[in-house]
Amino acid sequence: MLLTAGVVALALMLVGMVASATAVHLDRKHLYDLADAVAADAADAMPPERFYDGTASSHGEAVLTLTDADVEESVRDYLAAHPGEAEGLEDLRLVEATSPDGRTAQVGLAATSRPPLLRWFTDAFGGGFTVAATSSARAG
């Protein structure tokens, strides 16, 4: 009887760990999806005035020139306009919003994942796991 109770307890702990690891993985995937959407939106963040004023041209052809400020403003605007997409992500924060070459928007997001079955444990030791995602999109 004691051996059976021990095996059942071990099995329940294993199920709890697998379910919690799955929850953290799903939070990470959700964050990657959000980072992809935000980066794709930020790739089009160059103001039209800069495109048409002639300063963004090279050899007579207009080119896109993103700045870090354009990308960061676009990310913040997107997150403010679409709060439902960040639903379920606790402590969502912008880690990186840059344009390394003037045509690529690179976005880094981080959030805290709190596994449902181990919340009592993670709250006692720091409050969850930090998950991070970085995505980039290139303007056409």
C-alpha positions as CSV (number, residue, x, y, z in Angstrom):
1,M,0.0,0.0,0.0
2,L,2.8,2.4,0.9
3,L,4.6,1.6,-2.4
4,T,1.5,2.3,-4.4
5,A,1.0,5.6,-2.7
6,G,4.6,6.6,-3.4
7,V,4.3,5.6,-7.1
8,V,1.0,7.6,-7.4
9,A,2.6,10.7,-5.7
10,L,5.6,10.4,-8.1
11,A,3.3,10.1,-11.1
12,L,1.3,13.1,-10.1
13,M,4.5,15.1,-9.6
14,L,5.7,14.1,-13.1
15,V,2.3,15.1,-14.6
16,G,2.6,18.5,-12.8
17,M,6.1,19.1,-14.1
18,V,5.2,18.2,-17.7
19,A,2.1,20.4,-17.6
20,S,4.1,23.3,-16.2
21,A,6.9,22.9,-18.7
22,T,4.3,22.9,-21.4
23,A,2.7,26.1,-20.1
24,V,6.1,27.8,-20.1
25,H,6.8,26.6,-23.6
26,L,3.4,27.9,-24.8
27,D,4.0,31.3,-23.2
28,R,7.4,31.4,-25.0
29,K,5.7,30.5,-28.4
30,H,3.0,33.2,-27.7
31,L,5.8,35.8,-27.1
32,Y,7.6,34.7,-30.3
33,D,4.3,35.2,-32.3
34,L,3.9,38.7,-30.8
35,A,7.5,39.6,-31.5
36,D,7.0,38.5,-35.1
37,A,3.9,40.6,-35.5
38,V,5.4,43.6,-33.9
39,A,8.6,43.4,-36.0
40,A,6.6,43.0,-39.2
41,D,4.6,46.1,-38.3
42,A,7.8,48.0,-37.3
43,A,9.4,47.2,-40.7
44,D,7.0,49.7,-42.2
45,A,7.6,52.4,-39.6
46,M,9.4,54.9,-41.7
47,P,7.4,58.2,-41.8
48,P,6.1,59.0,-45.3
49,E,7.5,62.5,-45.1
50,R,11.1,61.1,-45.0
51,F,10.4,58.9,-48.0
52,Y,9.1,61.7,-50.2
53,D,11.3,64.6,-49.1
54,G,14.3,63.3,-51.1
55,T,16.7,62.7,-48.2
56,A,16.1,59.0,-48.2
57,S,17.3,58.5,-51.8
58,S,20.3,56.9,-53.2
59,H,21.4,57.4,-56.9
60,G,17.9,58.8,-57.7
61,E,16.0,56.0,-56.2
62,A,14.1,56.2,-53.0
63,V,15.1,53.8,-50.3
64,L,13.6,53.0,-46.9
65,T,15.6,54.3,-43.9
66,L,14.4,53.1,-40.5
67,T,15.8,54.6,-37.4
68,D,15.8,53.1,-33.9
69,A,13.3,55.7,-32.8
70,D,11.0,54.8,-35.7
71,V,11.1,51.1,-34.7
72,E,10.6,51.8,-31.0
73,E,7.7,54.2,-31.5
74,S,6.0,51.6,-33.9
75,V,6.4,48.8,-31.3
76,R,4.9,50.9,-28.5
77,D,2.0,52.1,-30.7
78,Y,1.3,48.5,-31.9
79,L,1.3,47.1,-28.3
80,A,-1.0,50.0,-27.2
81,A,-3.4,49.5,-30.1
82,H,-3.6,45.7,-29.8
83,P,-3.7,44.9,-26.0
84,G,-5.5,41.6,-26.7
85,E,-2.4,40.1,-28.4
86,A,-0.4,40.4,-25.2
87,E,-3.1,38.9,-23.1
88,G,-1.7,36.1,-20.9
89,L,1.8,37.5,-20.9
90,E,2.7,38.9,-17.5
91,D,5.2,41.8,-17.1
92,L,5.6,42.2,-20.9
93,R,8.5,44.5,-21.6
94,L,10.3,45.8,-24.6
95,V,14.0,44.7,-24.4
96,E,15.2,45.8,-27.9
97,A,13.8,47.9,-30.7
98,T,16.5,48.8,-33.2
99,S,17.2,49.0,-36.9
100,P,20.8,47.8,-37.4
101,D,21.0,48.6,-41.1
102,G,18.1,51.0,-41.8
103,R,15.9,48.4,-43.5
104,T,15.5,45.8,-40.8
105,A,13.4,46.2,-37.7
106,Q,14.8,44.1,-34.8
107,V,12.5,43.6,-31.8
108,G,13.1,41.9,-28.5
109,L,10.4,41.2,-26.0
110,A,10.5,39.6,-22.6
111,A,7.7,38.4,-20.2
112,T,7.3,36.4,-17.1
113,S,5.8,32.9,-17.3
114,R,4.1,31.5,-14.2
115,P,3.4,27.7,-14.6
116,P,-0.1,27.0,-13.3
117,L,0.6,23.9,-11.3
118,L,3.9,25.1,-9.8
119,R,2.9,28.7,-9.1
120,W,3.1,28.2,-5.3
121,F,6.7,27.0,-5.8
122,T,7.8,29.6,-8.3
123,D,6.3,32.5,-6.3
124,A,8.3,31.4,-3.3
125,F,11.6,31.5,-5.3
126,G,11.4,34.6,-7.5
127,G,8.0,34.6,-9.1
128,G,8.3,32.7,-12.3
129,F,10.5,32.2,-15.3
130,T,11.6,34.9,-17.7
131,V,10.9,34.1,-21.3
132,A,12.4,36.2,-24.1
133,A,11.9,36.4,-27.9
134,T,13.7,38.3,-30.6
135,S,12.4,38.8,-34.1
136,S,13.4,40.8,-37.1
137,A,11.6,41.9,-40.3
138,R,13.1,43.5,-43.3
139,A,11.3,46.3,-45.2
140,G,10.8,45.7,-48.8
